[in-house]
Amino acid sequence: MKLLSYKFFLVLIYLISTVISFADETDIKNLLIHKQNKKLENVTFTDVNDKIINLKDFKNKLVVINFWATWCAPCREEMPSLDKLQNLKILNNLKVIPINVGQEKIEKSVDFFSELNIKNLELYFDNTIKLAKTFSLRGLPTTIIVNKEGEEFARIVGSIDFSDEKFINWLSKYN
């Protein structure tokens, strides 16, 4: 009986600790704002030419990293609004980085972008899923929002409409 109580206590502590790490939740669907920013180091991924890209290359920009895959239906649904987000004039200091973690051939991702008429986004990949593990992803899509100092300050777990006015107004405060 003591062992069962101990296990329950550990699970309870785990659940409480994960909730505490997210605070200041807004009324924007699936948006979680961290109580303390998370320093990001050695965040790398590849582009369509298999060139290694470092998140540090985008310092002094507001960065939206979206993890997705071609087989993910919610990813397909939100990708057009993510494409529009990159092109908004009000967010002129924004870089959207869609990273495919589906371990698929590049051609499949190119076809995916073509089918959805994605014009403003570049393709990036995490074929080793190392980056997905670094960010402790629990599902797709997941979007990480990084401030100009290169720190994760919020994340979106699940899909949203990136063209939602409330979201754009909230995001523009960090631009």
C-alpha positions as CSV (number, residue, x, y, z in Angstrom):
1,M,0.0,0.0,0.0
2,K,2.9,2.4,0.8
3,L,4.4,1.7,-2.6
4,L,1.1,2.6,-4.3
5,S,0.8,5.8,-2.3
6,Y,4.5,6.7,-3.1
7,K,3.9,6.1,-6.9
8,F,0.7,8.3,-6.8
9,F,2.6,11.0,-5.0
10,L,5.4,10.9,-7.6
11,V,2.9,11.2,-10.5
12,L,1.1,14.0,-8.7
13,I,4.4,15.9,-8.3
14,Y,5.3,15.4,-12.0
15,L,1.9,16.7,-13.1
16,I,2.1,19.7,-10.9
17,S,5.7,20.5,-12.0
18,T,4.8,20.5,-15.7
19,V,1.8,22.8,-15.0
20,I,3.9,25.2,-13.0
21,S,6.4,25.6,-15.9
22,F,3.6,27.2,-17.9
23,A,2.0,30.3,-16.6
24,D,0.2,33.4,-17.8
25,E,-2.0,31.5,-20.1
26,T,-4.0,33.7,-22.5
27,D,-7.4,33.0,-24.0
28,I,-5.7,32.1,-27.3
29,K,-6.4,28.4,-28.0
30,N,-3.4,26.1,-27.2
31,L,-1.0,29.0,-26.4
32,L,1.1,28.4,-23.3
33,I,3.4,31.3,-22.1
34,H,6.3,30.2,-19.9
35,K,6.7,31.8,-16.5
36,Q,10.5,31.8,-17.1
37,N,12.1,32.0,-20.6
38,K,14.1,28.9,-21.6
39,K,17.6,29.6,-23.0
40,L,18.1,27.7,-26.3
41,E,21.6,26.5,-27.3
42,N,22.9,24.5,-30.2
43,V,19.6,24.4,-32.0
44,T,20.3,23.2,-35.5
45,F,18.3,21.8,-38.4
46,T,18.8,21.4,-42.1
47,D,17.4,23.1,-45.2
48,V,16.4,21.5,-48.5
49,N,20.0,21.5,-49.6
50,D,21.0,19.6,-46.5
51,K,22.8,22.7,-45.2
52,I,23.0,23.0,-41.4
53,I,21.1,26.0,-40.1
54,N,21.6,27.4,-36.6
55,L,18.9,29.2,-34.7
56,K,21.6,31.8,-33.7
57,D,21.4,32.9,-37.4
58,F,18.1,34.5,-36.6
59,K,19.2,36.4,-33.5
60,N,17.3,39.8,-33.0
61,K,14.3,38.3,-34.8
62,L,11.1,37.0,-33.4
63,V,11.1,33.3,-34.4
64,V,8.2,30.9,-34.8
65,I,9.4,27.3,-35.1
66,N,6.6,25.0,-36.3
67,F,7.2,21.2,-36.0
68,W,5.1,19.3,-38.6
69,A,4.8,16.3,-40.9
70,T,3.1,15.7,-44.2
71,W,1.0,12.9,-42.7
72,C,-0.3,15.2,-39.9
73,A,-3.9,16.3,-40.7
74,P,-3.9,19.3,-38.2
75,C,-0.5,20.4,-39.7
76,R,-2.0,20.4,-43.2
77,E,-4.9,22.5,-41.8
78,E,-2.8,25.2,-40.1
79,M,0.1,25.5,-42.7
80,P,-1.7,28.0,-45.0
81,S,-2.3,30.4,-42.1
82,L,1.3,29.9,-41.0
83,D,2.3,30.9,-44.6
84,K,0.3,34.1,-44.4
85,L,1.8,34.9,-41.0
86,Q,5.2,35.1,-42.5
87,N,4.1,37.7,-44.9
88,L,2.2,40.1,-42.6
89,K,3.6,43.6,-42.7
90,I,2.8,44.2,-39.0
91,L,5.3,41.4,-38.2
92,N,8.2,42.6,-40.3
93,N,10.8,41.2,-37.8
94,L,9.3,37.7,-37.8
95,K,10.9,34.5,-39.1
96,V,8.7,31.4,-39.4
97,I,10.7,28.2,-39.5
98,P,8.5,25.2,-40.4
99,I,10.6,22.0,-39.5
100,N,9.4,18.7,-40.9
101,V,10.0,15.9,-38.4
102,G,8.3,13.2,-40.5
103,Q,11.6,11.6,-41.7
104,E,10.3,11.7,-45.3
105,K,11.9,12.4,-48.6
106,I,12.3,16.1,-49.5
107,E,10.1,15.6,-52.6
108,K,7.2,14.7,-50.4
109,S,7.6,18.0,-48.4
110,V,8.0,20.0,-51.6
111,D,4.7,18.4,-53.0
112,F,3.0,19.1,-49.6
113,F,3.9,22.8,-49.9
114,S,2.9,22.9,-53.6
115,E,-0.5,21.3,-52.9
116,L,-1.2,23.9,-50.2
117,N,0.1,26.8,-52.3
118,I,2.7,27.7,-49.7
119,K,4.7,30.7,-51.1
120,N,6.3,32.5,-48.1
121,L,7.9,29.7,-46.2
122,E,11.1,27.7,-46.7
123,L,11.4,24.0,-46.0
124,Y,13.5,22.8,-43.0
125,F,14.1,19.3,-41.6
126,D,14.9,17.4,-38.5
127,N,15.3,14.0,-40.0
128,T,17.2,12.6,-36.9
129,I,14.4,13.9,-34.6
130,K,17.1,15.1,-32.3
131,L,15.6,18.6,-32.2
132,A,12.1,17.2,-31.6
133,K,13.5,15.4,-28.6
134,T,15.4,18.5,-27.4
135,F,12.1,20.4,-27.3
136,S,10.3,17.5,-25.7
137,L,7.5,17.4,-28.3
138,R,4.5,15.4,-27.3
139,G,2.7,15.6,-30.6
140,L,2.3,17.4,-33.9
141,P,1.9,20.2,-34.7
142,T,3.8,22.0,-31.9
143,T,5.0,25.5,-32.3
144,I,7.9,27.1,-30.3
145,I,8.0,30.9,-30.1
146,V,11.5,32.4,-29.6
147,N,12.2,36.0,-28.5
148,K,14.9,38.2,-30.0
149,E,17.4,37.0,-27.4
150,G,17.0,33.4,-28.6
151,E,14.9,32.2,-25.7
152,E,11.7,30.1,-25.8
153,F,9.0,32.1,-24.1
154,A,5.9,30.4,-25.3
155,R,4.7,27.4,-27.2
156,I,1.5,26.2,-29.0
157,V,0.7,22.6,-28.4
158,G,-1.7,21.5,-31.2
159,S,-2.9,23.5,-34.1
160,I,-4.2,27.0,-34.2
161,D,-5.3,29.5,-36.9
162,F,-2.2,31.7,-37.2
163,S,-4.3,34.3,-39.0
164,D,-6.5,34.8,-35.9
165,E,-6.5,38.5,-35.0
166,K,-6.1,37.9,-31.2
167,F,-3.0,35.8,-31.9
168,I,-1.5,38.3,-34.3
169,N,-2.1,41.2,-31.9
170,W,-0.5,39.2,-29.1
171,L,2.5,38.2,-31.2
172,S,3.0,41.7,-32.5
173,K,3.9,42.9,-29.0
174,Y,7.1,40.8,-29.2
175,N,8.1,41.9,-32.7
